[in-house]
Amino acid sequence: MVRYTALKGLYDLEKTIGSGGFAKVKLATHVATGEKVAIKIMEKTTLGEDLPRVKLEVEALKTLLHQHICRLYQVIETENHYFMVLEYCSGGELFDHIVEKNRLPEIEARRFFCQIISAVAYMHNLGYAHRDLKPENVLLDKEENLKLIDFGLCAKPKMGMQAHLYTSCGSPTYAAPELIMGKKYLGSEVDIWSMGVLLYALLCGFLPFDDNSLENLYKKILSGKYEEPYWLSHDSKALIKSMLQVDPVKRITIHELCHHPWITSNSLKPVVFIHKTKFEKDDEVLSTMSAICGESNTDIWKKLMRSDRTDYRTATYLLLLDRKLRGLSLKIATKSHLKPEMNGTS
Ligand SMILES: Cn1cc(Br)cc1C(=O)Nc1[nH]nc2c1CN(C(=O)N[C@H](CN1CCCC1)c1ccccc1)C21CC1
C-alpha cells in the first residue's frame, strides 16, 4: 500500500474502487467523522496535458452543489499528486444496475431519469455542460439515488451556453452527430442527445447505436435510426425520438424535457432544479465541530466562508451535514491530532 503522507491522520485509505487512464479512485475513511469517501488520486507526471482537466473539474464541482451531483469535499495538492476527496457512492454504476436487471420497468426508469434531468438542468442553468454523460458516469448511492461524476470534460463556455464548442470529446457511443462530425455544437444540445441514449439504455437494456467498427457506429449515429423494441410505450418512444434528433435544432430542450408528459405522468410534478450554490449554515453541525477544536460556531463558520471550500474543515462540515441529513447522530473523533488540522488552513 503506497503511503501518502499528505493524507496521514486525515484519511485512512482502503481498497481501489476504480482505475482509469490518468487517475485511480480509492475508498477511504474520513478520520474525524468515520464517514466513507472516495479519493481520486492523480500523479502530476502522468497527467501531463490533462492537468487543466483537473482544474476544470475542481472548479466545476466547487460550484455545482446538487443532490444528484457527486460532492467534492476536499482537494489536496502535493508536489507530485492531486487528491480529490469526493462523495462515496456505494451503489456502484447505473450501468451495472441496468445489466443485472436486464432492463428497467418504466416506473423505475422514470425515477432515475428525473434525477438525471434535475442535475443536468441545474448544470445548464449555471452555464455548465457535462459533455460526457454515459451510464458509467452515473453512480448510485446507498439509497439508490443517482450521482453524476467525471466532470473533467465539462465545459463552461466563457460566452455562456449559447457559445459554440468545438473540442470533440466523450465516448462516441453516446456522442451526438454534430459532435462526431466535428461541427460546432452547443454543450446543452449534446447533453440532451447523451441523455436520450441513457434513457434508451434504461428502458431497453441495450444501446440505440452500437457497432464494433467505429466507422459503422458513426454511420448509425448520423442516420439517427435505431430499433424500437415492442415493450416501449408510446410516450417513451415519443420522448426518445425527441431527444435523438440528428438535427440539434429539432432536439427537445432541457426546459421542454422538464415538462414532458412522460416525465410528469403519474402526477409527477415537473422536474425543478434547486438553486443551491452555497452552504446552508447548520448550528448543530458547527457545535459538534466546535466541541473538538475549541472555536466558537461563528469563528468556524467565518473561517469556512473565507476558505476556498476545499480544506479539511470544509470536508468535516459537509460530511457531518450529510450524516445529519441522513438522520444519523453527529459524532466526531476526539483524537487530539485533529486539533492542528482543524485550526490549520489545510
Ligand atoms: C464502481 N463502484 C462499485 C461500488 Br460498491 C462503488 C463504486 C464506485 O466507483 N463508487 C464511487 N464513489 N465515488 C466515486 C466512485 C467512483 N468515482 C469515480 O470518479 N470513478 C470514475 C469512473 N469513470 C467512469 C468512466 C471512466 C472512469 C473514475 C475516474 C478516474 C479513474 C477511475 C475511476 C468516484 C469519485 C467519484
The ligand as an SDF file (V2000), in Angstrom:
LIG
                    3D

 36 41  0  0  0  0  0  0  0  0999 V2000
  -17.9260    1.0060   -9.0680 C   0  0  0  0  0  0  0  0  0  0  0  0
  -18.3130    1.0140   -7.6670 N   0  0  0  0  0  0  0  0  0  0  0  0
  -18.8490   -0.0710   -7.0380 C   0  0  0  0  0  0  0  0  0  0  0  0
  -19.0980    0.3220   -5.7590 C   0  0  0  0  0  0  0  0  0  0  0  0
  -19.8420   -0.7980   -4.4820 Br  0  0  0  0  0  0  0  0  0  0  0  0
  -18.7070    1.6160   -5.5540 C   0  0  0  0  0  0  0  0  0  0  0  0
  -18.2290    2.0200   -6.7760 C   0  0  0  0  0  0  0  0  0  0  0  0
  -17.6790    3.3590   -7.0560 C   0  0  0  0  0  0  0  0  0  0  0  0
  -16.9830    3.5210   -8.0170 O   0  0  0  0  0  0  0  0  0  0  0  0
  -18.0060    4.3480   -6.1670 N   0  0  0  0  0  0  0  0  0  0  0  0
  -17.5920    5.6730   -6.2420 C   0  0  0  0  0  0  0  0  0  0  0  0
  -17.9700    6.5640   -5.2880 N   0  0  0  0  0  0  0  0  0  0  0  0
  -17.4590    7.7880   -5.5980 N   0  0  0  0  0  0  0  0  0  0  0  0
  -16.7520    7.6500   -6.7260 C   0  0  0  0  0  0  0  0  0  0  0  0
  -16.8070    6.3570   -7.1490 C   0  0  0  0  0  0  0  0  0  0  0  0
  -16.0580    6.2110   -8.4090 C   0  0  0  0  0  0  0  0  0  0  0  0
  -15.6400    7.5850   -8.7390 N   0  0  0  0  0  0  0  0  0  0  0  0
  -15.0900    7.9290   -9.9410 C   0  0  0  0  0  0  0  0  0  0  0  0
  -14.7170    9.0680  -10.1650 O   0  0  0  0  0  0  0  0  0  0  0  0
  -14.9820    6.9230  -10.8900 N   0  0  0  0  0  0  0  0  0  0  0  0
  -14.5320    7.2490  -12.2460 C   0  0  0  0  0  0  0  0  0  0  0  0
  -15.2000    6.2870  -13.1920 C   0  0  0  0  0  0  0  0  0  0  0  0
  -15.1290    6.7990  -14.5780 N   0  0  0  0  0  0  0  0  0  0  0  0
  -16.2390    6.2590  -15.3820 C   0  0  0  0  0  0  0  0  0  0  0  0
  -15.7320    6.1640  -16.7750 C   0  0  0  0  0  0  0  0  0  0  0  0
  -14.2430    6.2730  -16.7070 C   0  0  0  0  0  0  0  0  0  0  0  0
  -13.8690    6.3780  -15.2260 C   0  0  0  0  0  0  0  0  0  0  0  0
  -13.0270    7.1500  -12.3250 C   0  0  0  0  0  0  0  0  0  0  0  0
  -12.3280    8.2290  -12.8090 C   0  0  0  0  0  0  0  0  0  0  0  0
  -10.9440    8.1550  -12.9180 C   0  0  0  0  0  0  0  0  0  0  0  0
  -10.2670    6.9740  -12.5580 C   0  0  0  0  0  0  0  0  0  0  0  0
  -11.0030    5.8900  -12.0570 C   0  0  0  0  0  0  0  0  0  0  0  0
  -12.3830    5.9530  -11.9570 C   0  0  0  0  0  0  0  0  0  0  0  0
  -15.9650    8.4880   -7.6250 C   0  0  0  0  0  0  0  0  0  0  0  0
  -15.0540    9.5000   -7.1520 C   0  0  0  0  0  0  0  0  0  0  0  0
  -16.2850    9.8880   -7.7890 C   0  0  0  0  0  0  0  0  0  0  0  0
  1  2  1  0
  2  3  1  0
  2  7  1  0
  3  4  2  0
  4  5  1  0
  4  6  1  0
  6  7  2  0
  7  8  1  0
  8  9  2  0
  8 10  1  0
 10 11  1  0
 11 12  1  0
 11 15  2  0
 12 13  1  0
 13 14  2  0
 14 15  1  0
 14 34  1  0
 15 16  1  0
 16 17  1  0
 17 18  1  0
 17 34  1  0
 18 19  2  0
 18 20  1  0
 20 21  1  0
 21 22  1  0
 21 28  1  0
 22 23  1  0
 23 24  1  0
 23 27  1  0
 24 25  1  0
 25 26  1  0
 26 27  1  0
 28 29  1  0
 28 33  2  0
 29 30  2  0
 30 31  1  0
 31 32  2  0
 32 33  1  0
 34 35  1  0
 34 36  1  0
 35 36  1  0
M  END
$$$$
